[in-house]
């Protein structure tokens, strides 16, 4: 009898899919975050480079006498 109770408990646990959607949402959110970080880092560096060039050129505008 105890074996049947244990077997039923294990089978019910294996059939239970509650919480699976929460894990799926967490995985999707993690993938989106990784994608954003991967995309934003090079874009940030490019923007910093452009603004540094602008700052350098503006500094050179009044420098020649």
CHARMM internal coordinates of N, CA and C (Angstrom, degrees):
IC EDIT
DIST 1 N 1 CA 1.4490
DIST 1 CA 1 C 1.5261
ANGL 1 N 1 CA 1 C 111.16
DIST 1 C 2 N 1.3246
ANGL 1 CA 1 C 2 N 117.45
DIHE 1 N 1 CA 1 C 2 N -41.91
DIST 2 N 2 CA 1.4570
ANGL 1 C 2 N 2 CA 119.41
DIHE 1 CA 1 C 2 N 2 CA 179.15
DIST 2 CA 2 C 1.5168
ANGL 2 N 2 CA 2 C 111.16
DIHE 1 C 2 N 2 CA 2 C -63.27
DIST 2 C 3 N 1.3213
ANGL 2 CA 2 C 3 N 116.56
DIHE 2 N 2 CA 2 C 3 N -33.76
DIST 3 N 3 CA 1.4613
ANGL 2 C 3 N 3 CA 120.54
DIHE 2 CA 2 C 3 N 3 CA 179.63
DIST 3 CA 3 C 1.5231
ANGL 3 N 3 CA 3 C 110.39
DIHE 2 C 3 N 3 CA 3 C -64.56
DIST 3 C 4 N 1.3302
ANGL 3 CA 3 C 4 N 117.05
DIHE 3 N 3 CA 3 C 4 N -40.09
DIST 4 N 4 CA 1.4652
ANGL 3 C 4 N 4 CA 120.48
DIHE 3 CA 3 C 4 N 4 CA 178.02
DIST 4 CA 4 C 1.5274
ANGL 4 N 4 CA 4 C 111.21
DIHE 3 C 4 N 4 CA 4 C -64.40
DIST 4 C 5 N 1.3164
ANGL 4 CA 4 C 5 N 116.84
DIHE 4 N 4 CA 4 C 5 N -40.30
DIST 5 N 5 CA 1.4616
ANGL 4 C 5 N 5 CA 120.75
DIHE 4 CA 4 C 5 N 5 CA 179.30
DIST 5 CA 5 C 1.5252
ANGL 5 N 5 CA 5 C 109.81
DIHE 4 C 5 N 5 CA 5 C -64.62
DIST 5 C 6 N 1.3328
ANGL 5 CA 5 C 6 N 116.72
DIHE 5 N 5 CA 5 C 6 N -44.92
DIST 6 N 6 CA 1.4677
ANGL 5 C 6 N 6 CA 120.90
DIHE 5 CA 5 C 6 N 6 CA 178.62
DIST 6 CA 6 C 1.5217
ANGL 6 N 6 CA 6 C 110.70
DIHE 5 C 6 N 6 CA 6 C -63.51
DIST 6 C 7 N 1.3329
ANGL 6 CA 6 C 7 N 116.87
DIHE 6 N 6 CA 6 C 7 N -44.21
DIST 7 N 7 CA 1.4586
ANGL 6 C 7 N 7 CA 120.82
DIHE 6 CA 6 C 7 N 7 CA -179.68
DIST 7 CA 7 C 1.5221
ANGL 7 N 7 CA 7 C 110.32
DIHE 6 C 7 N 7 CA 7 C -61.93
DIST 7 C 8 N 1.3165
ANGL 7 CA 7 C 8 N 117.01
DIHE 7 N 7 CA 7 C 8 N -44.12
DIST 8 N 8 CA 1.4669
ANGL 7 C 8 N 8 CA 120.60
DIHE 7 CA 7 C 8 N 8 CA 178.48
DIST 8 CA 8 C 1.5244
ANGL 8 N 8 CA 8 C 111.31
DIHE 7 C 8 N 8 CA 8 C -63.44
DIST 8 C 9 N 1.3159
ANGL 8 CA 8 C 9 N 116.96
DIHE 8 N 8 CA 8 C 9 N -40.37
DIST 9 N 9 CA 1.4620
ANGL 8 C 9 N 9 CA 120.09
DIHE 8 CA 8 C 9 N 9 CA 179.51
DIST 9 CA 9 C 1.5270
ANGL 9 N 9 CA 9 C 110.68
DIHE 8 C 9 N 9 CA 9 C -64.21
DIST 9 C 10 N 1.3186
ANGL 9 CA 9 C 10 N 117.41
DIHE 9 N 9 CA 9 C 10 N -42.79
DIST 10 N 10 CA 1.4624
ANGL 9 C 10 N 10 CA 121.11
DIHE 9 CA 9 C 10 N 10 CA 179.31
DIST 10 CA 10 C 1.5232
ANGL 10 N 10 CA 10 C 110.20
DIHE 9 C 10 N 10 CA 10 C -65.98
DIST 10 C 11 N 1.3019
ANGL 10 CA 10 C 11 N 118.00
DIHE 10 N 10 CA 10 C 11 N -43.42
DIST 11 N 11 CA 1.4678
ANGL 10 C 11 N 11 CA 121.35
DIHE 10 CA 10 C 11 N 11 CA -179.90
DIST 11 CA 11 C 1.5295
ANGL 11 N 11 CA 11 C 110.75
DIHE 10 C 11 N 11 CA 11 C -64.00
DIST 11 C 12 N 1.3242
ANGL 11 CA 11 C 12 N 117.40
DIHE 11 N 11 CA 11 C 12 N -41.50
DIST 12 N 12 CA 1.4699
ANGL 11 C 12 N 12 CA 120.37
DIHE 11 CA 11 C 12 N 12 CA 177.30
DIST 12 CA 12 C 1.5247
ANGL 12 N 12 CA 12 C 110.87
DIHE 11 C 12 N 12 CA 12 C -63.22
DIST 12 C 13 N 1.3219
ANGL 12 CA 12 C 13 N 116.54
DIHE 12 N 12 CA 12 C 13 N -39.62
DIST 13 N 13 CA 1.4612
ANGL 12 C 13 N 13 CA 120.35
DIHE 12 CA 12 C 13 N 13 CA 178.51
DIST 13 CA 13 C 1.5203
ANGL 13 N 13 CA 13 C 110.68
DIHE 12 C 13 N 13 CA 13 C -63.85
DIST 13 C 14 N 1.3210
ANGL 13 CA 13 C 14 N 117.71
DIHE 13 N 13 CA 13 C 14 N -42.85
DIST 14 N 14 CA 1.4610
ANGL 13 C 14 N 14 CA 121.44
DIHE 13 CA 13 C 14 N 14 CA -178.50
DIST 14 CA 14 C 1.5285
ANGL 14 N 14 CA 14 C 112.22
DIHE 13 C 14 N 14 CA 14 C -68.73
DIST 14 C 15 N 1.3177
ANGL 14 CA 14 C 15 N 117.32
DIHE 14 N 14 CA 14 C 15 N -30.61
DIST 15 N 15 CA 1.4663
ANGL 14 C 15 N 15 CA 121.12
DIHE 14 CA 14 C 15 N 15 CA -179.94
DIST 15 CA 15 C 1.5239
ANGL 15 N 15 CA 15 C 112.75
DIHE 14 C 15 N 15 CA 15 C -81.29
DIST 15 C 16 N 1.3142
ANGL 15 CA 15 C 16 N 116.72
DIHE 15 N 15 CA 15 C 16 N -20.44
DIST 16 N 16 CA 1.4652
ANGL 15 C 16 N 16 CA 121.14
DIHE 15 CA 15 C 16 N 16 CA -176.69
DIST 16 CA 16 C 1.5240
ANGL 16 N 16 CA 16 C 109.84
DIHE 15 C 16 N 16 CA 16 C -70.92
DIST 16 C 17 N 1.3452
ANGL 16 CA 16 C 17 N 116.89
DIHE 16 N 16 CA 16 C 17 N 121.29
DIST 17 N 17 CA 1.4619
ANGL 16 C 17 N 17 CA 121.91
DIHE 16 CA 16 C 17 N 17 CA -179.53
DIST 17 CA 17 C 1.5242
ANGL 17 N 17 CA 17 C 111.71
DIHE 16 C 17 N 17 CA 17 C -110.39
DIST 17 C 18 N 1.2916
ANGL 17 CA 17 C 18 N 117.61
DIHE 17 N 17 CA 17 C 18 N 11.49
DIST 18 N 18 CA 1.4540
ANGL 17 C 18 N 18 CA 121.07
DIHE 17 CA 17 C 18 N 18 CA -179.95
DIST 18 CA 18 C 1.5279
ANGL 18 N 18 CA 18 C 109.28
DIHE 17 C 18 N 18 CA 18 C -67.50
DIST 18 C 19 N 1.2894
ANGL 18 CA 18 C 19 N 116.85
DIHE 18 N 18 CA 18 C 19 N 135.26
DIST 19 N 19 CA 1.4576
ANGL 18 C 19 N 19 CA 121.17
DIHE 18 CA 18 C 19 N 19 CA -178.78
DIST 19 CA 19 C 1.5184
ANGL 19 N 19 CA 19 C 113.33
DIHE 18 C 19 N 19 CA 19 C 94.52
DIST 19 C 20 N 1.3156
ANGL 19 CA 19 C 20 N 117.49
DIHE 19 N 19 CA 19 C 20 N -14.32
DIST 20 N 20 CA 1.4639
ANGL 19 C 20 N 20 CA 120.06
DIHE 19 CA 19 C 20 N 20 CA -179.70
DIST 20 CA 20 C 1.5268
ANGL 20 N 20 CA 20 C 110.92
DIHE 19 C 20 N 20 CA 20 C -66.40
DIST 20 C 21 N 1.3188
ANGL 20 CA 20 C 21 N 117.23
DIHE 20 N 20 CA 20 C 21 N -37.19
DIST 21 N 21 CA 1.4668
ANGL 20 C 21 N 21 CA 118.98
DIHE 20 CA 20 C 21 N 21 CA -179.61
DIST 21 CA 21 C 1.5235
ANGL 21 N 21 CA 21 C 110.91
DIHE 20 C 21 N 21 CA 21 C -68.10
DIST 21 C 22 N 1.3151
ANGL 21 CA 21 C 22 N 117.28
DIHE 21 N 21 CA 21 C 22 N -33.60
DIST 22 N 22 CA 1.4611
ANGL 21 C 22 N 22 CA 119.98
DIHE 21 CA 21 C 22 N 22 CA 176.47
DIST 22 CA 22 C 1.5135
ANGL 22 N 22 CA 22 C 111.80
DIHE 21 C 22 N 22 CA 22 C -63.73
DIST 22 C 23 N 1.3112
ANGL 22 CA 22 C 23 N 116.19
DIHE 22 N 22 CA 22 C 23 N -40.53
DIST 23 N 23 CA 1.4642
ANGL 22 C 23 N 23 CA 120.61
DIHE 22 CA 22 C 23 N 23 CA 177.66
DIST 23 CA 23 C 1.5203
ANGL 23 N 23 CA 23 C 109.86
DIHE 22 C 23 N 23 CA 23 C -66.52
DIST 23 C 24 N 1.3223
ANGL 23 CA 23 C 24 N 117.38
DIHE 23 N 23 CA 23 C 24 N -40.08
DIST 24 N 24 CA 1.4674
ANGL 23 C 24 N 24 CA 120.65
DIHE 23 CA 23 C 24 N 24 CA 178.67
DIST 24 CA 24 C 1.5297
ANGL 24 N 24 CA 24 C 110.73
DIHE 23 C 24 N 24 CA 24 C -62.79
DIST 24 C 25 N 1.3278
ANGL 24 CA 24 C 25 N 117.54
DIHE 24 N 24 CA 24 C 25 N -42.85
DIST 25 N 25 CA 1.4644
ANGL 24 C 25 N 25 CA 120.52
DIHE 24 CA 24 C 25 N 25 CA 177.80
DIST 25 CA 25 C 1.5269
ANGL 25 N 25 CA 25 C 110.85
DIHE 24 C 25 N 25 CA 25 C -62.84
DIST 25 C 26 N 1.3220
ANGL 25 CA 25 C 26 N 116.94
DIHE 25 N 25 CA 25 C 26 N -39.43
DIST 26 N 26 CA 1.4657
ANGL 25 C 26 N 26 CA 120.20
DIHE 25 CA 25 C 26 N 26 CA 178.96
DIST 26 CA 26 C 1.5227
ANGL 26 N 26 CA 26 C 110.85
DIHE 25 C 26 N 26 CA 26 C -64.69
DIST 26 C 27 N 1.3263
ANGL 26 CA 26 C 27 N 117.40
DIHE 26 N 26 CA 26 C 27 N -40.36
DIST 27 N 27 CA 1.4640
ANGL 26 C 27 N 27 CA 120.61
DIHE 26 CA 26 C 27 N 27 CA 178.21
DIST 27 CA 27 C 1.5240
ANGL 27 N 27 CA 27 C 111.31
DIHE 26 C 27 N 27 CA 27 C -65.31
DIST 27 C 28 N 1.3177
ANGL 27 CA 27 C 28 N 117.03
DIHE 27 N 27 CA 27 C 28 N -42.30
DIST 28 N 28 CA 1.4685
ANGL 27 C 28 N 28 CA 120.51
DIHE 27 CA 27 C 28 N 28 CA 178.28
DIST 28 CA 28 C 1.5294
ANGL 28 N 28 CA 28 C 109.95
DIHE 27 C 28 N 28 CA 28 C -63.76
DIST 28 C 29 N 1.3260
ANGL 28 CA 28 C 29 N 117.13
DIHE 28 N 28 CA 28 C 29 N -43.48
DIST 29 N 29 CA 1.4661
ANGL 28 C 29 N 29 CA 120.29
DIHE 28 CA 28 C 29 N 29 CA 179.02
DIST 29 CA 29 C 1.5265
ANGL 29 N 29 CA 29 C 110.97
DIHE 28 C 29 N 29 CA 29 C -62.18
DIST 29 C 30 N 1.3242
ANGL 29 CA 29 C 30 N 117.35
DIHE 29 N 29 CA 29 C 30 N -39.50
DIST 30 N 30 CA 1.4651
ANGL 29 C 30 N 30 CA 120.52
DIHE 29 CA 29 C 30 N 30 CA 178.38
DIST 30 CA 30 C 1.5244
ANGL 30 N 30 CA 30 C 110.91
DIHE 29 C 30 N 30 CA 30 C -65.08
DIST 30 C 31 N 1.3276
ANGL 30 CA 30 C 31 N 117.28
DIHE 30 N 30 CA 30 C 31 N -41.16
DIST 31 N 31 CA 1.4680
ANGL 30 C 31 N 31 CA 120.08
DIHE 30 CA 30 C 31 N 31 CA 179.14
DIST 31 CA 31 C 1.5309
ANGL 31 N 31 CA 31 C 110.98
DIHE 30 C 31 N 31 CA 31 C -65.94
DIST 31 C 32 N 1.3234
ANGL 31 CA 31 C 32 N 117.11
DIHE 31 N 31 CA 31 C 32 N -39.63
DIST 32 N 32 CA 1.4636
ANGL 31 C 32 N 32 CA 120.51
DIHE 31 CA 31 C 32 N 32 CA 178.05
DIST 32 CA 32 C 1.5291
ANGL 32 N 32 CA 32 C 109.93
DIHE 31 C 32 N 32 CA 32 C -64.30
DIST 32 C 33 N 1.3233
ANGL 32 CA 32 C 33 N 117.12
DIHE 32 N 32 CA 32 C 33 N -42.29
DIST 33 N 33 CA 1.4661
ANGL 32 C 33 N 33 CA 120.52
DIHE 32 CA 32 C 33 N 33 CA 179.07
DIST 33 CA 33 C 1.5230
ANGL 33 N 33 CA 33 C 111.20
DIHE 32 C 33 N 33 CA 33 C -62.64
DIST 33 C 34 N 1.3174
ANGL 33 CA 33 C 34 N 117.03
DIHE 33 N 33 CA 33 C 34 N -42.08
DIST 34 N 34 CA 1.4685
ANGL 33 C 34 N 34 CA 120.56
DIHE 33 CA 33 C 34 N 34 CA 177.93
DIST 34 CA 34 C 1.5255
ANGL 34 N 34 CA 34 C 110.05
DIHE 33 C 34 N 34 CA 34 C -63.17
DIST 34 C 35 N 1.3213
ANGL 34 CA 34 C 35 N 116.87
DIHE 34 N 34 CA 34 C 35 N -41.52
DIST 35 N 35 CA 1.4634
ANGL 34 C 35 N 35 CA 120.56
DIHE 34 CA 34 C 35 N 35 CA 177.99
DIST 35 CA 35 C 1.5146
ANGL 35 N 35 CA 35 C 112.37
DIHE 34 C 35 N 35 CA 35 C -62.82
DIST 35 C 36 N 1.3223
ANGL 35 CA 35 C 36 N 116.80
DIHE 35 N 35 CA 35 C 36 N -41.63
DIST 36 N 36 CA 1.4662
ANGL 35 C 36 N 36 CA 120.38
DIHE 35 CA 35 C 36 N 36 CA 179.44
DIST 36 CA 36 C 1.5205
ANGL 36 N 36 CA 36 C 110.49
DIHE 35 C 36 N 36 CA 36 C -64.81
DIST 36 C 37 N 1.3184
ANGL 36 CA 36 C 37 N 117.33
DIHE 36 N 36 CA 36 C 37 N -45.77
DIST 37 N 37 CA 1.4678
ANGL 36 C 37 N 37 CA 120.49
DIHE 36 CA 36 C 37 N 37 CA -179.91
DIST 37 CA 37 C 1.5182
ANGL 37 N 37 CA 37 C 110.27
DIHE 36 C 37 N 37 CA 37 C -62.82
DIST 37 C 38 N 1.3221
ANGL 37 CA 37 C 38 N 116.91
DIHE 37 N 37 CA 37 C 38 N -40.62
DIST 38 N 38 CA 1.4606
ANGL 37 C 38 N 38 CA 120.94
DIHE 37 CA 37 C 38 N 38 CA 179.93
DIST 38 CA 38 C 1.5224
ANGL 38 N 38 CA 38 C 111.22
DIHE 37 C 38 N 38 CA 38 C -64.38
DIST 38 C 39 N 1.3169
ANGL 38 CA 38 C 39 N 117.47
DIHE 38 N 38 CA 38 C 39 N -36.86
DIST 39 N 39 CA 1.4604
ANGL 38 C 39 N 39 CA 121.88
DIHE 38 CA 38 C 39 N 39 CA -178.56
DIST 39 CA 39 C 1.5246
ANGL 39 N 39 CA 39 C 112.12
DIHE 38 C 39 N 39 CA 39 C -79.82
DIST 39 C 40 N 1.3214
ANGL 39 CA 39 C 40 N 117.47
DIHE 39 N 39 CA 39 C 40 N -41.49
DIST 40 N 40 CA 1.4598
ANGL 39 C 40 N 40 CA 121.73
DIHE 39 CA 39 C 40 N 40 CA -171.64
DIST 40 CA 40 C 1.5264
ANGL 40 N 40 CA 40 C 112.23
DIHE 39 C 40 N 40 CA 40 C -71.77
DIST 40 C 41 N 1.3120
ANGL 40 CA 40 C 41 N 118.95
DIHE 40 N 40 CA 40 C 41 N -35.62
DIST 41 N 41 CA 1.4647
ANGL 40 C 41 N 41 CA 121.00
DIHE 40 CA 40 C 41 N 41 CA -176.49
DIST 41 CA 41 C 1.5247
ANGL 41 N 41 CA 41 C 112.56
DIHE 40 C 41 N 41 CA 41 C -59.60
DIST 41 C 42 N 1.3297
ANGL 41 CA 41 C 42 N 120.97
DIHE 41 N 41 CA 41 C 42 N -51.27
DIST 42 N 42 CA 1.4703
ANGL 41 C 42 N 42 CA 119.24
DIHE 41 CA 41 C 42 N 42 CA 177.97
DIST 42 CA 42 C 1.5291
ANGL 42 N 42 CA 42 C 112.94
DIHE 41 C 42 N 42 CA 42 C -65.34
DIST 42 C 43 N 1.3178
ANGL 42 CA 42 C 43 N 117.11
DIHE 42 N 42 CA 42 C 43 N -35.34
DIST 43 N 43 CA 1.4636
ANGL 42 C 43 N 43 CA 120.44
DIHE 42 CA 42 C 43 N 43 CA 179.34
DIST 43 CA 43 C 1.5277
ANGL 43 N 43 CA 43 C 109.64
DIHE 42 C 43 N 43 CA 43 C -65.43
DIST 43 C 44 N 1.3179
ANGL 43 CA 43 C 44 N 116.90
DIHE 43 N 43 CA 43 C 44 N -41.71
DIST 44 N 44 CA 1.4646
ANGL 43 C 44 N 44 CA 121.01
DIHE 43 CA 43 C 44 N 44 CA 178.34
DIST 44 CA 44 C 1.5179
ANGL 44 N 44 CA 44 C 110.45
DIHE 43 C 44 N 44 CA 44 C -60.60
DIST 44 C 45 N 1.3221
ANGL 44 CA 44 C 45 N 116.51
DIHE 44 N 44 CA 44 C 45 N -45.23
DIST 45 N 45 CA 1.4607
ANGL 44 C 45 N 45 CA 120.18
DIHE 44 CA 44 C 45 N 45 CA -179.88
DIST 45 CA 45 C 1.5302
ANGL 45 N 45 CA 45 C 111.27
DIHE 44 C 45 N 45 CA 45 C -62.84
DIST 45 C 46 N 1.3171
ANGL 45 CA 45 C 46 N 117.47
DIHE 45 N 45 CA 45 C 46 N -38.46
DIST 46 N 46 CA 1.4659
ANGL 45 C 46 N 46 CA 120.98
DIHE 45 CA 45 C 46 N 46 CA 178.43
DIST 46 CA 46 C 1.5247
ANGL 46 N 46 CA 46 C 110.73
DIHE 45 C 46 N 46 CA 46 C -65.69
DIST 46 C 47 N 1.3159
ANGL 46 CA 46 C 47 N 117.06
DIHE 46 N 46 CA 46 C 47 N -41.16
DIST 47 N 47 CA 1.4673
ANGL 46 C 47 N 47 CA 120.80
DIHE 46 CA 46 C 47 N 47 CA 179.55
DIST 47 CA 47 C 1.5257
ANGL 47 N 47 CA 47 C 110.50
DIHE 46 C 47 N 47 CA 47 C -65.53
DIST 47 C 48 N 1.3229
ANGL 47 CA 47 C 48 N 116.94
DIHE 47 N 47 CA 47 C 48 N -42.65
DIST 48 N 48 CA 1.4669
ANGL 47 C 48 N 48 CA 120.23
DIHE 47 CA 47 C 48 N 48 CA 178.36
DIST 48 CA 48 C 1.5218
ANGL 48 N 48 CA 48 C 110.14
DIHE 47 C 48 N 48 CA 48 C -61.81
DIST 48 C 49 N 1.3304
ANGL 48 CA 48 C 49 N 117.80
DIHE 48 N 48 CA 48 C 49 N -40.41
DIST 49 N 49 CA 1.4652
ANGL 48 C 49 N 49 CA 121.53
DIHE 48 CA 48 C 49 N 49 CA 178.82
DIST 49 CA 49 C 1.5234
ANGL 49 N 49 CA 49 C 110.79
DIHE 48 C 49 N 49 CA 49 C -62.38
DIST 49 C 50 N 1.3136
ANGL 49 CA 49 C 50 N 117.68
DIHE 49 N 49 CA 49 C 50 N -44.65
DIST 50 N 50 CA 1.4696
ANGL 49 C 50 N 50 CA 121.50
DIHE 49 CA 49 C 50 N 50 CA -179.91
DIST 50 CA 50 C 1.5233
ANGL 50 N 50 CA 50 C 110.51
DIHE 49 C 50 N 50 CA 50 C -62.57
DIST 50 C 51 N 1.3226
ANGL 50 CA 50 C 51 N 117.89
DIHE 50 N 50 CA 50 C 51 N -46.31
DIST 51 N 51 CA 1.4561
ANGL 50 C 51 N 51 CA 120.06
DIHE 50 CA 50 C 51 N 51 CA -179.45
DIST 51 CA 51 C 1.5246
ANGL 51 N 51 CA 51 C 111.94
DIHE 50 C 51 N 51 CA 51 C -67.21
DIST 51 C 52 N 1.3183
ANGL 51 CA 51 C 52 N 117.80
DIHE 51 N 51 CA 51 C 52 N -33.07
DIST 52 N 52 CA 1.4628
ANGL 51 C 52 N 52 CA 120.47
DIHE 51 CA 51 C 52 N 52 CA 175.42
DIST 52 CA 52 C 1.5183
ANGL 52 N 52 CA 52 C 110.68
DIHE 51 C 52 N 52 CA 52 C -65.39
DIST 52 C 53 N 1.3257
ANGL 52 CA 52 C 53 N 117.14
DIHE 52 N 52 CA 52 C 53 N -41.16
DIST 53 N 53 CA 1.4647
ANGL 52 C 53 N 53 CA 120.73
DIHE 52 CA 52 C 53 N 53 CA 177.10
DIST 53 CA 53 C 1.5247
ANGL 53 N 53 CA 53 C 111.11
DIHE 52 C 53 N 53 CA 53 C -64.05
DIST 53 C 54 N 1.3136
ANGL 53 CA 53 C 54 N 116.93
DIHE 53 N 53 CA 53 C 54 N -41.38
DIST 54 N 54 CA 1.4680
ANGL 53 C 54 N 54 CA 121.00
DIHE 53 CA 53 C 54 N 54 CA 178.07
DIST 54 CA 54 C 1.5236
ANGL 54 N 54 CA 54 C 109.95
DIHE 53 C 54 N 54 CA 54 C -62.60
DIST 54 C 55 N 1.3218
ANGL 54 CA 54 C 55 N 116.97
DIHE 54 N 54 CA 54 C 55 N -44.33
DIST 55 N 55 CA 1.4583
ANGL 54 C 55 N 55 CA 120.90
DIHE 54 CA 54 C 55 N 55 CA 179.66
DIST 55 CA 55 C 1.5271
ANGL 55 N 55 CA 55 C 110.57
DIHE 54 C 55 N 55 CA 55 C -62.02
DIST 55 C 56 N 1.3168
ANGL 55 CA 55 C 56 N 117.41
DIHE 55 N 55 CA 55 C 56 N -41.76
DIST 56 N 56 CA 1.4636
ANGL 55 C 56 N 56 CA 121.46
DIHE 55 CA 55 C 56 N 56 CA 179.02
DIST 56 CA 56 C 1.5187
ANGL 56 N 56 CA 56 C 110.79
DIHE 55 C 56 N 56 CA 56 C -63.51
DIST 56 C 57 N 1.3248
ANGL 56 CA 56 C 57 N 117.00
DIHE 56 N 56 CA 56 C 57 N -45.69
DIST 57 N 57 CA 1.4677
ANGL 56 C 57 N 57 CA 120.78
DIHE 56 CA 56 C 57 N 57 CA -179.80
DIST 57 CA 57 C 1.5242
ANGL 57 N 57 CA 57 C 111.58
DIHE 56 C 57 N 57 CA 57 C -64.91
DIST 57 C 58 N 1.3185
ANGL 57 CA 57 C 58 N 117.24
DIHE 57 N 57 CA 57 C 58 N -39.71
DIST 58 N 58 CA 1.4640
ANGL 57 C 58 N 58 CA 119.72
DIHE 57 CA 57 C 58 N 58 CA 178.02
DIST 58 CA 58 C 1.5253
ANGL 58 N 58 CA 58 C 110.95
DIHE 57 C 58 N 58 CA 58 C -66.51
DIST 58 C 59 N 1.3061
ANGL 58 CA 58 C 59 N 117.50
DIHE 58 N 58 CA 58 C 59 N -32.89
DIST 59 N 59 CA 1.4563
ANGL 58 C 59 N 59 CA 120.96
DIHE 58 CA 58 C 59 N 59 CA 176.95
DIST 59 CA 59 C 1.5125
ANGL 59 N 59 CA 59 C 111.91
DIHE 58 C 59 N 59 CA 59 C -69.88
DIST 59 C 60 N 1.3313
ANGL 59 CA 59 C 60 N 117.21
DIHE 59 N 59 CA 59 C 60 N -28.78
DIST 60 N 60 CA 1.4613
ANGL 59 C 60 N 60 CA 121.68
DIHE 59 CA 59 C 60 N 60 CA -179.25
DIST 60 CA 60 C 1.5283
ANGL 60 N 60 CA 60 C 113.17
DIHE 59 C 60 N 60 CA 60 C -84.27
DIST 60 C 61 N 1.3230
ANGL 60 CA 60 C 61 N 118.87
DIHE 60 N 60 CA 60 C 61 N -11.47
DIST 61 N 61 CA 1.4645
ANGL 60 C 61 N 61 CA 121.74
DIHE 60 CA 60 C 61 N 61 CA -174.97
DIST 61 CA 61 C 1.5239
ANGL 61 N 61 CA 61 C 111.31
DIHE 60 C 61 N 61 CA 61 C -62.82
DIST 61 C 62 N 1.3086
ANGL 61 CA 61 C 62 N 119.00
DIHE 61 N 61 CA 61 C 62 N -47.24
DIST 62 N 62 CA 1.4607
ANGL 61 C 62 N 62 CA 121.20
DIHE 61 CA 61 C 62 N 62 CA -176.46
DIST 62 CA 62 C 1.5177
ANGL 62 N 62 CA 62 C 113.11
DIHE 61 C 62 N 62 CA 62 C -98.64
DIST 62 C 63 N 1.3142
ANGL 62 CA 62 C 63 N 118.14
DIHE 62 N 62 CA 62 C 63 N 10.33
DIST 63 N 63 CA 1.4567
ANGL 62 C 63 N 63 CA 121.17
DIHE 62 CA 62 C 63 N 63 CA -172.76
DIST 63 CA 63 C 1.5162
ANGL 63 N 63 CA 63 C 115.60
DIHE 62 C 63 N 63 CA 63 C -81.76
DIST 63 C 64 N 1.3275
ANGL 63 CA 63 C 64 N 120.86
DIHE 63 N 63 CA 63 C 64 N -21.38
DIST 64 N 64 CA 1.4684
ANGL 63 C 64 N 64 CA 121.42
DIHE 63 CA 63 C 64 N 64 CA -174.45
DIST 64 CA 64 C 1.5173
ANGL 64 N 64 CA 64 C 112.70
DIHE 63 C 64 N 64 CA 64 C -88.17
DIST 64 C 65 N 1.3687
ANGL 64 CA 64 C 65 N 118.95
DIHE 64 N 64 CA 64 C 65 N 119.71
DIST 65 N 65 CA 1.4638
ANGL 64 C 65 N 65 CA 120.07
DIHE 64 CA 64 C 65 N 65 CA 175.84
DIST 65 CA 65 C 1.4969
ANGL 65 N 65 CA 65 C 110.26
DIHE 64 C 65 N 65 CA 65 C -122.38
END
COOR INIT
IC SEED 1 N 1 CA 1 C
IC BUILD
